[in-house]
């Protein structure tokens, strides 16, 4: 049995239709053109996120049934998949793509790693929480945060720290 249809392919991300703050009609048109180009690039496979969204869809199909791993795992939950898609789209252009996985609880997992001592791991729940753990050289940290704009900005900082020497 396939998982429920996802919002992926799906939805137009809010930043692609964001209201323009331009003050003149010409500036407004330029702003709309820029947003259109930015959205087109973000959806591309070469510089955008389409490849990682394809991976998320494949993960949803692979882990979409009960006991998908042979050890009693729950199927990936639709809300966790949607939250993961939202998070990936929120990172914008140029963000490093994670390795994707699934937890036994039916949540999407993401990991960024430069080495064994420079990693960030996330679990995205179906109720909009992100459980995370980071190894940043000799320091370790972990926690839980709600999926919101502040979390996206914090995660981007940590991803950049993990991935760039």
C-alpha positions as a Python dict, from the first residue, in 0.01 Angstrom:
ca = {
    (1, 'X'): (0, 0, 0),
    (2, 'X'): (137, 341, -96),
    (3, 'X'): (143, 628, 154),
    (4, 'X'): (-119, 902, 121),
    (5, 'X'): (-54, 1152, -154),
    (6, 'X'): (193, 1410, -38),
    (7, 'X'): (174, 1782, -67),
    (8, 'X'): (516, 1761, -236),
    (9, 'X'): (531, 1829, -606),
    (10, 'X'): (303, 1956, -494),
    (11, 'X'): (276, 2291, -319),
    (12, 'X'): (404, 2631, -405),
    (13, 'X'): (617, 2753, -119),
    (14, 'X'): (505, 3072, 53),
    (15, 'X'): (824, 3263, -32),
    (16, 'X'): (742, 3225, -400),
    (17, 'X'): (424, 3425, -356),
    (18, 'X'): (540, 3659, -82),
    (19, 'X'): (398, 4008, -90),
    (20, 'X'): (626, 4264, -242),
    (21, 'X'): (741, 4555, -27),
    (22, 'X'): (825, 4762, -334),
    (23, 'X'): (697, 5120, -335),
    (24, 'X'): (672, 5187, -707),
    (25, 'X'): (499, 4990, -979),
    (26, 'X'): (830, 4929, -1158),
    (27, 'X'): (998, 4809, -838),
    (28, 'X'): (701, 4584, -773),
    (29, 'X'): (731, 4426, -1121),
    (30, 'X'): (1105, 4373, -1073),
    (31, 'X'): (1037, 4215, -733),
    (32, 'X'): (779, 3977, -882),
    (33, 'X'): (1018, 3880, -1163),
    (34, 'X'): (1295, 3813, -907),
    (35, 'X'): (1061, 3597, -699),
    (36, 'X'): (956, 3403, -1008),
    (37, 'X'): (1317, 3335, -1106),
    (38, 'X'): (1409, 3243, -747),
    (39, 'X'): (1118, 2997, -727),
    (40, 'X'): (1209, 2845, -1063),
    (41, 'X'): (1568, 2797, -948),
    (42, 'X'): (1459, 2650, -614),
    (43, 'X'): (1248, 2390, -792),
    (44, 'X'): (1530, 2289, -1028),
    (45, 'X'): (1738, 1975, -990),
    (46, 'X'): (2073, 2144, -1055),
    (47, 'X'): (2071, 2426, -798),
    (48, 'X'): (1740, 2380, -621),
    (49, 'X'): (1577, 2125, -399),
    (50, 'X'): (1401, 1900, -649),
    (51, 'X'): (1655, 1620, -602),
    (52, 'X'): (1606, 1610, -224),
    (53, 'X'): (1226, 1633, -268),
    (54, 'X'): (1247, 1333, -503),
    (55, 'X'): (1445, 1152, -230),
    (56, 'X'): (1175, 1242, 23),
    (57, 'X'): (905, 1105, -206),
    (58, 'X'): (1105, 782, -257),
    (59, 'X'): (1145, 754, 121),
    (60, 'X'): (770, 799, 166),
    (61, 'X'): (707, 513, -77),
    (62, 'X'): (973, 289, 77),
    (63, 'X'): (870, 345, 439),
    (64, 'X'): (498, 400, 379),
    (65, 'X'): (368, 72, 518),
    (66, 'X'): (363, -80, 864),
    (67, 'X'): (669, -291, 947),
    (68, 'X'): (854, -147, 646),
    (69, 'X'): (1190, -234, 804),
    (70, 'X'): (1099, -583, 929),
    (71, 'X'): (1127, -470, 1293),
    (72, 'X'): (777, -336, 1356),
    (73, 'X'): (834, 21, 1238),
    (74, 'X'): (536, 248, 1193),
    (75, 'X'): (476, 386, 844),
    (76, 'X'): (600, 737, 782),
    (77, 'X'): (335, 979, 895),
    (78, 'X'): (193, 1220, 641),
    (79, 'X'): (232, 1521, 874),
    (80, 'X'): (599, 1435, 938),
    (81, 'X'): (658, 1420, 561),
    (82, 'X'): (483, 1753, 511),
    (83, 'X'): (683, 1911, 795),
    (84, 'X'): (1004, 1776, 643),
    (85, 'X'): (911, 1919, 303),
    (86, 'X'): (832, 2255, 462),
    (87, 'X'): (1168, 2256, 641),
    (88, 'X'): (1360, 2166, 325),
    (89, 'X'): (1183, 2438, 125),
    (90, 'X'): (1246, 2690, 405),
    (91, 'X'): (1623, 2653, 374),
    (92, 'X'): (1620, 2824, 34),
    (93, 'X'): (1879, 2818, -240),
    (94, 'X'): (2230, 2702, -167),
    (95, 'X'): (2161, 2501, 149),
    (96, 'X'): (2339, 2167, 179),
    (97, 'X'): (2108, 1872, 120),
    (98, 'X'): (2071, 1617, 399),
    (99, 'X'): (2070, 1240, 394),
    (100, 'X'): (1711, 1132, 458),
    (101, 'X'): (1581, 843, 662),
    (102, 'X'): (1289, 724, 870),
    (103, 'X'): (1255, 643, 1237),
    (104, 'X'): (1062, 350, 1383),
    (105, 'X'): (809, 604, 1516),
    (106, 'X'): (714, 712, 1163),
    (107, 'X'): (913, 1037, 1157),
    (108, 'X'): (1143, 1170, 888),
    (109, 'X'): (1509, 1192, 986),
    (110, 'X'): (1772, 1416, 829),
    (111, 'X'): (2147, 1419, 870),
    (112, 'X'): (2426, 1647, 755),
    (113, 'X'): (2782, 1522, 810),
    (114, 'X'): (3126, 1646, 720),
    (115, 'X'): (3299, 1380, 933),
    (116, 'X'): (3231, 1160, 1235),
    (117, 'X'): (3281, 1456, 1467),
    (118, 'X'): (3096, 1716, 1262),
    (119, 'X'): (2732, 1605, 1221),
    (120, 'X'): (2378, 1732, 1269),
    (121, 'X'): (2089, 1487, 1302),
    (122, 'X'): (1719, 1577, 1310),
    (123, 'X'): (1392, 1395, 1362),
    (124, 'X'): (1086, 1583, 1238),
    (125, 'X'): (770, 1479, 1419),
    (126, 'X'): (416, 1483, 1294),
    (127, 'X'): (320, 1745, 1556),
    (128, 'X'): (569, 2005, 1433),
    (129, 'X'): (867, 1944, 1661),
    (130, 'X'): (1228, 1897, 1564),
    (131, 'X'): (1444, 1676, 1787),
    (132, 'X'): (1809, 1741, 1709),
    (133, 'X'): (2160, 1643, 1810),
    (134, 'X'): (2485, 1798, 1690),
    (135, 'X'): (2850, 1704, 1714),
    (136, 'X'): (3054, 2017, 1649),
    (137, 'X'): (3412, 1904, 1683),
    (138, 'X'): (3466, 1849, 2055),
    (139, 'X'): (3133, 2003, 2160),
    (140, 'X'): (2796, 1829, 2169),
    (141, 'X'): (2448, 1969, 2196),
    (142, 'X'): (2093, 1850, 2153),
    (143, 'X'): (1739, 1963, 2208),
    (144, 'X'): (1386, 1999, 2082),
    (145, 'X'): (1235, 2302, 1912),
    (146, 'X'): (914, 2386, 1729),
    (147, 'X'): (924, 2405, 1351),
    (148, 'X'): (910, 2779, 1290),
    (149, 'X'): (1111, 3057, 1124),
    (150, 'X'): (1347, 3093, 1422),
    (151, 'X'): (1421, 2718, 1414),
    (152, 'X'): (1494, 2733, 1040),
    (153, 'X'): (1746, 3013, 1094),
    (154, 'X'): (1917, 2829, 1384),
    (155, 'X'): (1933, 2507, 1183),
    (156, 'X'): (2083, 2688, 882),
    (157, 'X'): (2356, 2831, 1105),
    (158, 'X'): (2432, 2485, 1245),
    (159, 'X'): (2423, 2319, 901),
    (160, 'X'): (2669, 2577, 769),
    (161, 'X'): (2893, 2523, 1072),
    (162, 'X'): (2884, 2144, 1024),
    (163, 'X'): (2939, 2145, 649),
    (164, 'X'): (3196, 2424, 604),
    (165, 'X'): (3542, 2379, 751),
}
